């Protein structure tokens, strides 16, 4: 989960710039990861649209834009852009391929049936994979922020970011 990401980061026009796709690619690049979900992605596939979409509400007294959603089924991303809600990315990892009870295999040289080697291994890669996935999400978000707010120095990035947030605050003021 990435909290505090401002709305509007990413791209809704170019397929290769959509932030949800970039996050999925980054997390899928982690060894053993076989599936990635943004928000309630897999569960949404079997539901009706009326039960999937996050309704938009407005409360002028809320900090920031004032716009909010009571649910976050989209996982903080809509149409390739952040929507201001927490970004929720889940990954599914396959079990480790090294087993204490080896699977059948084939000897590469003789082409005859063989048994795979038993190698010393962790019993579960999930804790390590979680740290790597979290880092991949952070790097992808940092890259998207730099694309939007660019600059050769952090002070330039911060200045452009603050200007953007100020513009969003004015937009959400309701007047």
C-alpha positions in Angstrom: 0.0 0.0 0.0 1.3 3.4 -1.0 -0.4 6.2 1.0 -0.4 9.9 0.3 0.1 9.8 -3.4 -1.5 12.8 -5.0 -4.1 12.4 -7.7 -3.1 12.7 -11.4 0.2 10.9 -11.4 0.6 8.6 -14.5 -0.9 8.8 -17.9 -4.4 8.0 -19.3 -3.4 8.3 -23.0 -0.3 6.2 -23.8 -0.6 2.5 -23.0 3.1 2.3 -21.9 2.8 5.3 -19.5 -0.3 4.1 -17.6 0.8 3.8 -14.0 -1.3 0.7 -13.2 0.4 -1.1 -16.0 3.9 0.1 -15.0 3.3 -1.0 -11.4 2.1 -4.4 -12.6 5.2 -4.8 -14.8 7.5 -3.8 -12.0 6.0 -6.2 -9.5 5.8 -9.0 -12.1 9.5 -8.6 -12.7 10.3 -9.9 -9.2 11.3 -13.6 -9.4 8.5 -16.0 -8.4 5.7 -13.4 -8.8 3.1 -14.9 -11.1 0.1 -12.5 -10.7 -0.4 -8.9 -9.8 -3.6 -7.2 -8.6 -4.5 -3.5 -8.3 -7.2 -2.9 -5.7 -9.8 -5.6 -5.9 -8.9 -6.6 -9.4 -9.5 -10.3 -9.4 -12.6 -10.1 -7.3 -14.1 -7.4 -9.6 -14.0 -9.7 -12.6 -16.9 -11.7 -11.2 -19.0 -8.8 -9.9 -21.5 -6.4 -11.5 -20.3 -2.9 -12.3 -22.7 -1.4 -9.8 -20.9 -3.2 -7.0 -17.4 -2.5 -8.2 -17.1 1.2 -8.9 -16.0 3.7 -6.2 -18.6 6.5 -5.8 -17.1 10.0 -5.6 -18.2 12.3 -2.8 -17.3 15.9 -1.9 -16.8 17.5 1.5 -15.3 21.1 1.4 -14.1 20.7 5.0 -11.8 17.7 4.1 -8.2 18.5 3.7 -6.8 18.7 0.1 -9.2 18.5 -2.7 -12.3 17.7 -0.7 -13.2 14.9 -3.1 -13.1 11.4 -1.7 -14.4 7.9 -2.0 -15.9 5.8 0.8 -14.4 2.7 -0.9 -11.1 2.0 -2.7 -11.9 -1.0 -4.9 -9.9 0.6 -7.8 -6.8 0.5 -5.6 -6.0 4.2 -6.0 -5.7 4.0 -9.8 -8.2 4.8 -12.5 -7.5 5.0 -16.2 -3.8 4.8 -15.7 -3.8 7.7 -13.2 -3.7 8.0 -9.4 -7.0 9.1 -7.9 -5.8 10.3 -4.5 -6.7 7.1 -2.6 -4.2 4.6 -1.3 -2.5 2.6 -4.0 -3.1 -1.0 -3.3 -0.9 -3.6 -5.1 -1.0 -7.3 -4.3 1.2 -10.0 -5.7 0.9 -13.8 -5.8 4.1 -15.8 -5.7 4.6 -19.4 -6.8 6.2 -21.9 -4.3 9.9 -22.3 -4.4 11.1 -24.7 -7.1 13.6 -26.5 -4.8 11.8 -29.2 -2.9 12.9 -31.6 -0.2 11.1 -34.3 -2.2 12.5 -33.7 -5.6 10.4 -33.9 -8.8 11.1 -36.0 -11.8 13.3 -34.5 -14.4 15.5 -35.4 -17.3 19.3 -35.6 -17.5 20.4 -33.1 -20.1 23.3 -35.2 -21.4 21.7 -38.6 -21.5 18.1 -37.5 -22.1 17.1 -40.2 -19.6 14.7 -39.9 -16.7 16.3 -38.4 -13.6 15.4 -36.9 -10.2 16.0 -33.2 -9.6 18.7 -32.2 -7.1 17.8 -31.3 -3.6 19.4 -28.0 -2.8 19.5 -26.1 0.4 16.9 -23.3 0.2 14.6 -21.1 2.1 11.3 -22.7 2.9 9.3 -19.5 1.9 10.3 -16.6 -0.4 7.3 -14.4 0.6 9.0 -12.2 3.2 11.9 -11.4 0.9 9.7 -11.0 -2.1 7.4 -8.6 -0.2 10.4 -6.3 0.5 11.5 -6.4 -3.1 7.9 -5.8 -4.4 7.6 -2.8 -2.0 10.8 -1.4 -3.4 9.7 -1.9 -7.0 6.4 0.0 -6.2 8.4 2.8 -4.6 10.8 3.1 -7.5 8.0 3.1 -10.1 6.1 5.8 -8.2 9.4 7.9 -7.8 9.9 7.5 -11.6 6.3 8.7 -12.3 6.8 11.7 -9.9 10.0 12.7 -11.6 8.4 12.5 -15.0 5.6 14.8 -13.9 7.6 17.2 -11.7 11.0 16.7 -13.3 14.1 18.7 -12.6 17.8 18.3 -12.0 17.6 19.0 -8.3 15.2 17.9 -5.5 14.4 21.5 -4.7 13.1 22.0 -8.3 11.0 18.8 -8.0 9.6 20.0 -4.7 8.8 23.4 -6.1 6.9 22.0 -9.0 5.1 19.4 -6.7 4.1 22.2 -4.3 2.7 24.3 -7.3 0.7 21.3 -8.5 -0.7 20.6 -5.0 -1.7 24.3 -4.7 -3.5 24.1 -8.1 -5.3 21.0 -6.9 -6.3 22.7 -3.7 -7.8 25.6 -5.6 -9.6 23.2 -7.9 -11.2 21.4 -5.0 -12.3 24.6 -3.2 -15.7 24.4 -4.7 -15.8 28.1 -5.7 
